[in-house]
Amino acid sequence: MSQQQRNHKNINRRTFLKYSGMLGIGAAFGGLAPISESVALNRKLYKVTRTRLTMGTFAAITLMHRSRAEADDVIGKAFEEMDRVSRLLDRYESTSPVGVLNRDGYLSDMPPEVSEVLARSLHFHKASGGAFDMTVKPLVDLYKEHFAVHGTPPSEVRVAKTLDLIDVGAVLFDGHSVRFAKEGMGITLDGIAKGYVIDCGARVIKEHGIQHALINAGGDIRAIGGKKSNVPWRVAVQDPEKAGPYVDILTMVDGAVATSGNYEIYFDREKLYHHIVNPKTGRSPLQSTSVTVMAANVMDADALSTSVFVLEPLAGRRFIETIAKAECLILDSNRKRVTSRRWPSA
């Protein structure tokens, strides 16, 4: 593992430990537990939880099932699938399909998982009017490297030059292969891949007949079937600054929720420069501090929360209200709540 990979994973781990309450597994099932947990809830169901490091963050899977042994086995299989898929999408691994694409500028015979995420990324780019853009990698790398060396943001000239490489239209993709039309381009799937990986884990759980489950990976959550019949999961949306009570508490039976925020990875103490950048201006959006989106699956919730953060509060809310089965809760820079019309507590 390279030093860059180690730094990336350490940043994510520290961030999760600091902000794991953002979409809290604390509210969902009693907090993070680094070892397997098994609790008999009644004569019919056991609650089995395992927590481990994956995708550079802590992930926890909880199943409610009649057999502790079977639940533990299914959790292991779900983690195996999540690890397999995350390796395919890891831009920090030079031998992964995404790593090869960024290194060589083309990729042929791509795995179907990579093709699916690329296609969905292009869909959200179009739907969001360009707010969601997987080609922002050169910009994110520019900020990260410049702050690491100089402790200051790059010049307007450097940013403007790098903006020339931010161009989804120069990604030539046919479903089986992909090529960059401009030298120096690169993609990051950080705004969508984690959600997809969680959905893959959820699919394994459902394929094994588990009817009640919850996956939380760094605050992105997938709920399956409630805790038991007619009892929903409870998920807390916490103030990113932890300056007060929960921003909201959601009850979920089936569905997904994801949050994007300036608190996740930032380059300066004031959080004026962070890992979310506007592909049109080259700067980090400043009108929001966090965006939480509910959707049918985590991949969509993940991409939509990033899109809304870039669009900023009012435009982001209008955008979400055009998307079926999606709702949003935005906390703006003045700590004001902005919600879509059908947000549960709106």
Steps between C-alpha positions, in 0.01 A plus 500: 500500500641842403539790743220682315267203555590480869438874544164472323385213718624665819314821418178311442541300819563809711210678334263215570602473864439873540173522314350151514189651659414685180263224398537317820530133549486618858133580455451200276643225717678626807835628376814366334624166621835377366413136574208276403189565705219251547194580710186293543211743451229240543439132433485555124770755413862565588675828433845432355742784426849499354714809446819517296716731293418504130511764224729704728230540763319297764199306379247322719246242394214403729265211427189395688460127445384183667846338474807670641736273305322558171488875555872511576575298185290731280667808646838350408385437143365856473833643614685279252287635216544859616877454514507343153302781338681778684834371369369538144403864558799613708677786324789483749591148388705520181407148389123542543293566186450864604870530585597362160261739324645799681855386429464401134206712387303201376351175623366213292292199605396673821328302775122539498508664844726778373287542189186530713647769724640696204163489326319619813758777547432624148127485571531721807733739319228561244215506753676750726598735220867418551512536880597134538823452308730201536778677304580739789790279612771737363348787701471303822857378459621855432353631826621204702856518368529880514378521859727210599809676360422869549217516752312736269252463212629490142494815291210598279723431201569143613132442570396639162754282320380191686137581418581424136528133602157493664292379208255210510450546126859382455422166667435263210301213646311225315405275789794264452799731469584858586761749380594857588515739206733736690838413643522559874135425575393274783185390676401459861198294594519607864161670475315184395714187545452453875126501454526241223720277715248516786220409259704197388529387861125548545432289193697210648304528825165493320610210276550294816145564609578743783198724552629747761838671460686828521833594341686813609828588331637834612150638540355374170216268595291229335196370687327172423167404654519688828630355826212253501139497382352851518801637694713743294868576538573837663777706344629825648619788284747684717621858481843473331645739758332307783391836638153389600246219483441285197393690191238231443413139577375282218301179517575261217365163395644468149716750316823690522647821631834670437665823607759725336672774696795734523602327825603173332836589341617859500831668428490815715390563857210722395365230260489745212679242286380142522461185294176611332569742216276676253607375154406833342676741737777276629426604858335325792133595556458698822125547549439156652665308782318171450247345265305186589303319230253215530459280191415146395865390504825633641672551165233750397489663845878536492510666157199719572642631829821601321300665221286699745807613693652637179173662388464666845181514708212647301604370159584165659156472657333581167710232333410232755132578460529391135635156601251223576535335844768748615488753782762726654592678821756777459679679783626829360801702609280694746376174655157545345306190390384482139283200411321366198121499513464133594785472749348309795517788750444783250 
